[in-house]
Amino acid sequence: IKVELSGRALFVMRDENTIRFEEPVAIEIHDINVGGIFMTSVYEFHKDDSACVDIELMDGYHLNTMATILRVQTNSDGEITGYGCAFEVLTAAQEDAIGKYINYEQLLMRAKQGEQD
């Protein structure tokens, strides 16, 4: 589902190395489902990086999990426009929280559409 969420990357695993940040790196979430996210960031991730992401979904619930960069998306000029990521492992509670968040966002979208009709 298309969203506008803010989050942060706490660290990145690249090959056998852990890249730790002095300050967490800001990420913007543009799409989320139980399988993963599409995100943007000023930090340049690489394909196959594993990032520890922390995303506030709603009511103060923070989704904190590892996400693997499956795709680095670029525009026609070769500039990075975002990253397609898959969650590595989610608990049942994390899947449930994502599902509730998606349902909540869909209700808001339907309500907005109803107002326009």
TORPA-4810 file (N, C-alpha, C, O; in nm, 3 decimals):
<nodes>
NODE_1_0.085_-0.118_0.000_0.000_0.000_0.000_0.089_0.124_0.000_0.191_0.129_0.070_I
NODE_2_0.051_0.222_-0.078_0.127_0.348_-0.085_0.110_0.424_0.046_-0.001_0.444_0.094_K
NODE_3_0.223_0.465_0.103_0.221_0.535_0.232_0.326_0.645_0.232_0.407_0.657_0.141_V
NODE_4_0.323_0.725_0.336_0.428_0.822_0.363_0.465_0.805_0.510_0.400_0.860_0.599_E
NODE_5_0.569_0.728_0.533_0.615_0.701_0.669_0.761_0.739_0.681_0.838_0.727_0.585_L
NODE_6_0.799_0.784_0.798_0.940_0.810_0.824_0.995_0.697_0.909_0.924_0.636_0.989_S
NODE_7_1.120_0.672_0.891_1.187_0.571_0.971_1.335_0.600_0.975_1.380_0.709_0.941_G
NODE_8_1.410_0.500_1.019_1.554_0.517_1.023_1.622_0.382_1.010_1.569_0.279_1.050_R
NODE_9_1.741_0.386_0.952_1.824_0.267_0.945_1.926_0.278_1.058_1.996_0.378_1.071_A
NODE_10_1.933_0.173_1.140_2.020_0.177_1.257_2.161_0.129_1.225_2.259_0.182_1.277_L
NODE_11_2.172_0.028_1.138_2.302_-0.019_1.089_2.279_-0.101_0.963_2.165_-0.138_0.932_F
NODE_12_2.387_-0.130_0.891_2.379_-0.206_0.766_2.482_-0.318_0.769_2.596_-0.298_0.810_V
NODE_13_2.439_-0.435_0.725_2.532_-0.547_0.704_2.561_-0.552_0.555_2.470_-0.566_0.473_M
NODE_14_2.689_-0.541_0.519_2.730_-0.547_0.378_2.841_-0.650_0.368_2.946_-0.636_0.431_R
NODE_15_2.818_-0.752_0.288_2.912_-0.865_0.280_2.931_-0.919_0.422_2.834_-0.960_0.485_D
NODE_16_3.052_-0.920_0.472_3.077_-0.969_0.608_3.094_-0.855_0.708_3.128_-0.879_0.824_E
NODE_17_3.071_-0.732_0.663_3.097_-0.615_0.747_2.970_-0.553_0.801_2.866_-0.554_0.735_N
NODE_18_2.980_-0.498_0.921_2.870_-0.421_0.980_2.907_-0.274_0.970_3.012_-0.233_1.019_T
NODE_19_2.820_-0.196_0.908_2.841_-0.051_0.898_2.752_0.014_1.004_2.630_0.011_0.995_I
NODE_20_2.816_0.073_1.103_2.744_0.139_1.212_2.743_0.289_1.186_2.844_0.346_1.144_R
NODE_21_2.630_0.352_1.211_2.617_0.496_1.190_2.629_0.568_1.323_2.581_0.520_1.426_F
NODE_22_2.695_0.686_1.322_2.700_0.766_1.445_2.559_0.808_1.484_2.522_0.804_1.602_E
NODE_23_2.482_0.849_1.384_2.340_0.881_1.403_2.262_0.793_1.306_2.307_0.772_1.193_E
NODE_24_2.146_0.742_1.347_2.067_0.662_1.252_2.039_0.740_1.123_2.020_0.862_1.126_P
NODE_25_2.037_0.669_1.011_2.013_0.729_0.881_1.863_0.738_0.856_1.790_0.640_0.873_V
NODE_26_1.816_0.856_0.815_1.673_0.875_0.788_1.634_0.799_0.661_1.706_0.800_0.561_A
NODE_27_1.517_0.733_0.667_1.459_0.668_0.550_1.314_0.712_0.539_1.249_0.742_0.640_I
NODE_28_1.264_0.717_0.417_1.124_0.746_0.391_1.062_0.623_0.329_1.113_0.570_0.230_E
NODE_29_0.951_0.577_0.386_0.882_0.458_0.337_0.769_0.504_0.245_0.684_0.584_0.284_I
NODE_30_0.769_0.452_0.121_0.668_0.491_0.021_0.568_0.379_-0.006_0.461_0.403_-0.062_H
NODE_31_0.603_0.257_0.034_0.515_0.143_0.013_0.550_0.039_0.119_0.667_0.017_0.149_D
NODE_32_0.448_-0.025_0.175_0.472_-0.127_0.277_0.370_-0.239_0.263_0.254_-0.214_0.232_I
NODE_33_0.415_-0.361_0.285_0.327_-0.477_0.299_0.400_-0.578_0.387_0.513_-0.551_0.429_N
NODE_34_0.339_-0.691_0.415_0.404_-0.786_0.506_0.530_-0.847_0.445_0.609_-0.909_0.517_V
NODE_35_0.551_-0.829_0.315_0.670_-0.882_0.250_0.789_-0.788_0.253_0.904_-0.833_0.250_G
NODE_36_0.762_-0.656_0.260_0.873_-0.563_0.259_0.829_-0.420_0.237_0.712_-0.386_0.255_G
NODE_37_0.926_-0.336_0.198_0.904_-0.193_0.182_0.973_-0.142_0.055_1.065_-0.205_0.003_I
NODE_38_0.926_-0.027_0.008_1.000_0.051_-0.090_1.036_0.180_-0.018_0.948_0.248_0.036_F
NODE_39_1.166_0.213_-0.016_1.211_0.329_0.062_1.307_0.415_-0.018_1.365_0.372_-0.117_M
NODE_40_1.323_0.537_0.030_1.425_0.628_-0.022_1.510_0.674_0.097_1.468_0.666_0.212_T
NODE_41_1.630_0.724_0.065_1.721_0.772_0.169_1.833_0.851_0.105_1.865_0.831_-0.012_S
NODE_42_1.892_0.941_0.180_2.010_1.011_0.130_2.131_0.918_0.135_2.229_0.939_0.063_V
NODE_43_2.124_0.816_0.220_2.232_0.717_0.227_2.223_0.626_0.104_2.114_0.589_0.062_Y
NODE_44_2.337_0.590_0.049_2.337_0.504_-0.068_2.355_0.358_-0.027_2.466_0.313_0.002_E
NODE_45_2.244_0.285_-0.025_2.247_0.141_0.003_2.292_0.067_-0.121_2.283_0.119_-0.232_F
NODE_46_2.339_-0.055_-0.102_2.380_-0.140_-0.215_2.286_-0.261_-0.222_2.228_-0.302_-0.121_H
NODE_47_2.272_-0.318_-0.342_2.194_-0.441_-0.356_2.255_-0.546_-0.263_2.377_-0.557_-0.252_K
NODE_48_2.170_-0.622_-0.197_2.207_-0.729_-0.104_2.249_-0.679_0.034_2.282_-0.760_0.121_D
NODE_49_2.250_-0.546_0.057_2.270_-0.496_0.194_2.156_-0.545_0.281_2.044_-0.562_0.232_D
NODE_50_2.182_-0.567_0.407_2.077_-0.593_0.505_2.077_-0.477_0.602_2.175_-0.453_0.672_S
NODE_51_1.967_-0.405_0.606_1.956_-0.287_0.693_1.863_-0.317_0.809_1.757_-0.377_0.792_A
NODE_52_1.904_-0.274_0.927_1.815_-0.280_1.043_1.730_-0.154_1.039_1.780_-0.044_1.062_C
NODE_53_1.600_-0.170_1.009_1.511_-0.055_0.996_1.419_-0.043_1.117_1.378_-0.142_1.177_V
NODE_54_1.389_0.081_1.150_1.300_0.113_1.260_1.196_0.209_1.204_1.227_0.322_1.168_D
NODE_55_1.069_0.163_1.197_0.962_0.239_1.134_0.847_0.252_1.234_0.798_0.151_1.285_I
NODE_56_0.805_0.376_1.261_0.690_0.394_1.349_0.562_0.382_1.266_0.535_0.465_1.178_E
NODE_57_0.484_0.277_1.294_0.363_0.253_1.216_0.248_0.338_1.267_0.198_0.424_1.194_L
NODE_58_0.205_0.316_1.390_0.095_0.395_1.446_0.088_0.370_1.596_0.133_0.267_1.646_M
NODE_59_0.031_0.464_1.665_0.015_0.453_1.811_0.147_0.423_1.882_0.149_0.354_1.984_D
NODE_60_0.257_0.476_1.827_0.386_0.456_1.891_0.449_0.320_1.869_0.554_0.291_1.925_G
NODE_61_0.384_0.233_1.788_0.441_0.100_1.763_0.556_0.113_1.664_0.539_0.165_1.554_Y
NODE_62_0.673_0.064_1.703_0.791_0.067_1.616_0.817_-0.072_1.559_0.835_-0.168_1.633_H
NODE_63_0.818_-0.080_1.427_0.857_-0.202_1.358_1.008_-0.197_1.347_1.063_-0.112_1.276_L
NODE_64_1.076_-0.287_1.416_1.222_-0.292_1.415_1.261_-0.429_1.363_1.242_-0.530_1.431_N
NODE_65_1.317_-0.433_1.240_1.348_-0.560_1.177_1.457_-0.542_1.072_1.493_-0.430_1.036_T
NODE_66_1.509_-0.653_1.023_1.609_-0.650_0.916_1.538_-0.657_0.781_1.443_-0.733_0.763_M
NODE_67_1.587_-0.577_0.686_1.533_-0.576_0.550_1.649_-0.585_0.451_1.747_-0.511_0.462_A
NODE_68_1.637_-0.675_0.355_1.740_-0.692_0.253_1.706_-0.609_0.130_1.592_-0.611_0.082_T
NODE_69_1.804_-0.535_0.079_1.786_-0.455_-0.041_1.788_-0.550_-0.162_1.893_-0.603_-0.198_I
NODE_70_1.671_-0.571_-0.223_1.662_-0.660_-0.339_1.686_-0.586_-0.470_1.736_-0.642_-0.567_L
NODE_71_1.648_-0.456_-0.471_1.653_-0.380_-0.595_1.691_-0.236_-0.566_1.635_-0.172_-0.477_R
NODE_72_1.788_-0.185_-0.640_1.821_-0.042_-0.637_1.757_0.017_-0.762_1.801_-0.010_-0.874_V
NODE_73_1.654_0.098_-0.743_1.580_0.154_-0.857_1.642_0.286_-0.899_1.672_0.372_-0.816_Q
NODE_74_1.662_0.303_-1.031_1.720_0.426_-1.084_1.630_0.485_-1.191_1.546_0.416_-1.249_T
NODE_75_1.649_0.613_-1.217_1.575_0.678_-1.326_1.657_0.669_-1.454_1.762_0.605_-1.457_N
NODE_76_1.609_0.733_-1.560_1.676_0.722_-1.691_1.815_0.785_-1.690_1.897_0.754_-1.777_S
NODE_77_1.843_0.873_-1.593_1.976_0.936_-1.582_2.069_0.855_-1.492_2.184_0.894_-1.470_D
NODE_78_2.019_0.741_-1.441_2.102_0.658_-1.355_2.102_0.701_-1.209_2.176_0.645_-1.128_G
NODE_79_2.020_0.801_-1.175_2.012_0.847_-1.036_1.923_0.751_-0.957_1.820_0.705_-1.006_E
NODE_80_1.964_0.722_-0.835_1.886_0.631_-0.750_1.756_0.698_-0.707_1.756_0.810_-0.655_I
NODE_81_1.645_0.628_-0.731_1.514_0.681_-0.692_1.453_0.604_-0.575_1.350_0.645_-0.521_T
NODE_82_1.516_0.494_-0.534_1.465_0.420_-0.419_1.516_0.278_-0.414_1.593_0.234_-0.500_G
NODE_83_1.472_0.208_-0.311_1.520_0.073_-0.283_1.401_-0.019_-0.253_1.319_0.011_-0.167_Y
NODE_84_1.394_-0.130_-0.325_1.295_-0.233_-0.296_1.356_-0.330_-0.197_1.463_-0.387_-0.222_G
NODE_85_1.290_-0.350_-0.085_1.346_-0.430_0.025_1.249_-0.538_0.070_1.127_-0.519_0.068_C
NODE_86_1.304_-0.651_0.109_1.223_-0.761_0.165_1.259_-0.777_0.311_1.376_-0.777_0.349_A
NODE_87_1.155_-0.790_0.395_1.181_-0.819_0.536_1.241_-0.959_0.546_1.195_-1.051_0.479_F
NODE_88_1.344_-0.973_0.628_1.409_-1.104_0.641_1.326_-1.198_0.727_1.298_-1.311_0.687_E
NODE_89_1.286_-1.153_0.845_1.205_-1.234_0.936_1.111_-1.140_1.011_1.155_-1.039_1.066_V
NODE_90_0.984_-1.174_1.013_0.888_-1.098_1.093_0.823_-1.191_1.193_0.792_-1.306_1.161_L
NODE_91_0.801_-1.142_1.313_0.725_-1.219_1.411_0.577_-1.208_1.374_0.538_-1.122_1.294_T
NODE_92_0.496_-1.293_1.433_0.351_-1.286_1.409_0.298_-1.150_1.455_0.210_-1.093_1.390_A
NODE_93_0.350_-1.098_1.564_0.306_-0.967_1.614_0.342_-0.855_1.516_0.264_-0.762_1.497_A
NODE_94_0.461_-0.865_1.454_0.501_-0.764_1.357_0.413_-0.771_1.232_0.371_-0.668_1.180_Q
NODE_95_0.385_-0.892_1.184_0.296_-0.907_1.069_0.159_-0.850_1.100_0.098_-0.784_1.017_E
NODE_96_0.110_-0.877_1.221_-0.020_-0.827_1.264_-0.021_-0.673_1.268_-0.117_-0.611_1.225_D
NODE_97_0.086_-0.614_1.318_0.094_-0.468_1.326_0.094_-0.407_1.186_0.030_-0.304_1.165_A
NODE_98_0.165_-0.468_1.091_0.166_-0.417_0.954_0.026_-0.431_0.895_-0.023_-0.338_0.830_I
NODE_99_-0.038_-0.545_0.916_-0.174_-0.566_0.866_-0.272_-0.463_0.921_-0.354_-0.409_0.847_G
NODE_100_-0.263_-0.436_1.051_-0.352_-0.335_1.112_-0.325_-0.197_1.055_-0.418_-0.121_1.029_K
NODE_101_-0.197_-0.166_1.035_-0.162_-0.036_0.979_-0.218_-0.022_0.837_-0.274_0.082_0.803_Y
NODE_102_-0.203_-0.126_0.755_-0.255_-0.123_0.617_-0.407_-0.106_0.619_-0.460_-0.026_0.542_I
NODE_103_-0.477_-0.180_0.705_-0.623_-0.167_0.715_-0.662_-0.024_0.754_-0.757_0.032_0.699_N
NODE_104_-0.589_0.033_0.848_-0.615_0.170_0.893_-0.598_0.268_0.777_-0.684_0.354_0.756_Y
NODE_105_-0.489_0.256_0.701_-0.464_0.344_0.588_-0.571_0.328_0.480_-0.613_0.425_0.419_E
NODE_106_-0.614_0.204_0.456_-0.718_0.180_0.356_-0.850_0.243_0.398_-0.922_0.297_0.314_Q
NODE_107_-0.883_0.237_0.527_-1.004_0.303_0.577_-0.997_0.453_0.554_-1.095_0.515_0.513_L
NODE_108_-0.879_0.512_0.581_-0.863_0.656_0.559_-0.880_0.691_0.411_-0.945_0.790_0.378_L
NODE_109_-0.823_0.608_0.322_-0.836_0.634_0.178_-0.982_0.625_0.134_-1.028_0.707_0.055_M
NODE_110_-1.053_0.523_0.184_-1.195_0.508_0.147_-1.277_0.626_0.198_-1.368_0.673_0.130_R
NODE_111_-1.245_0.673_0.317_-1.317_0.787_0.374_-1.293_0.911_0.288_-1.386_0.987_0.262_A
NODE_112_-1.169_0.933_0.244_-1.138_1.048_0.158_-1.211_1.036_0.025_-1.263_1.135_-0.026_K
NODE_113_-1.216_0.915_-0.033_-1.286_0.894_-0.159_-1.435_0.919_-0.142_-1.500_0.975_-0.231_Q
NODE_114_-1.489_0.879_-0.028_-1.631_0.900_0.000_-1.664_1.048_0.008_-1.771_1.090_-0.035_G
NODE_115_-1.571_1.126_0.065_-1.594_1.271_0.076_-1.593_1.336_-0.064_-1.665_1.434_-0.087_E
NODE_116_-1.514_1.282_-0.155_-1.503_1.340_-0.290_-1.621_1.302_-0.378_-1.652_1.373_-0.474_Q
NODE_117_-1.687_1.191_-0.348_-1.800_1.146_-0.431_-1.925_1.229_-0.409_-2.028_1.203_-0.472_D
</nodes>
